């Protein structure tokens, strides 16, 4: 006899776990396929969430929606799992010049920025920093202990009836024709791919304009003696424990291997030496492939031909901040037929779809 569920979710990283959580909260039954990969982008991510980003220090896209919800969501999951994985810390960003300092002094009274500014420092904050012009301390920031979050949510999902199958999902075995999707001995109302960089080779969604990014990070030991804040300019320095810090990250579009490189290490260290002026020792080196997109907006929605097959992907380096809000929106779309934000809906790329997957044999190797 076939097992019947509302949703099959493929992938158990930040996107898959967060969507599954929202679906079971909406009383939907879920089965998840996720073969643990210690080098997946989610599992090596530093977990930083930051309201002011980029070289030009602009407010993160949709920050006024994303950041209040992420705090509410992660705190709720912490209560339900009896764990603590959201670490609120201000981010200190040194200024490069007096002009930049003056620009932020003028912005400090702007109501659009007030919720995200703690303090404008006009002189050096710490002798261990390279910050002769001072810097800005940002509020509503911090990092997610991604590994603990994922393990906590997986346990919560299992306790609430979600079967997590720790094996690779074989797309060629999927039957995706109306009115249900069928995989092995399971029938589901819908299937959602949350498989990160793997979607680039997925027959259903390979036509979407991904821009995969390799990211390398270092873990260092240092007596920087800074556990109260994250430092971020060129690279971030996140305090993980006493004298241990996570530093990164690189952005590489061409070498997409899961191999740490001397080039990546050198790039991080060069930027680190422009940020702090204390000795350190590199004790570990990580790498992951971020499922980024060409327009830097997530891929959310249903396939143009197979309307029982959907995608929740493309969160790139902002999965921690984007996953909660958009998983909630997508779950409401799936369950209650609510509208999707047009900026994330994959309908914006339907014109790129040539119909090839309308005719491929899903049982063909």
ABEGO torsion letter per residue (X at the ends): XBBBBABBBBEABAAAAAAAAAAAAAGBBBBBBBBBBAABAAAABAGBBBABBEAAGBBBBGAAAAAAAAAAAAAAAAAAAGBBABBBBBBBBBBABAAAAAAAAAAAABAAAAAABABBBABBABAABBBAAEBBBBBGBEBBBAAAAAAAAAAAAAAAGBBBBBBBBBAAABBABOABBBBEABBBABBBBAAEAAAAABAAAAABBBBBBBBBBBBBBBAAGBAABBBBBGBBBBBABBGBBBBOBBBBAABABABBBAAAAAAAAAAAAAABABBBBBABBBBBBBBBBAAGBBBBEBBAABAABBBBBGAEAAAAAAAAAAAAAAAAAAAAGBBBBAAABAAAAAAABAGAAAABBAABX
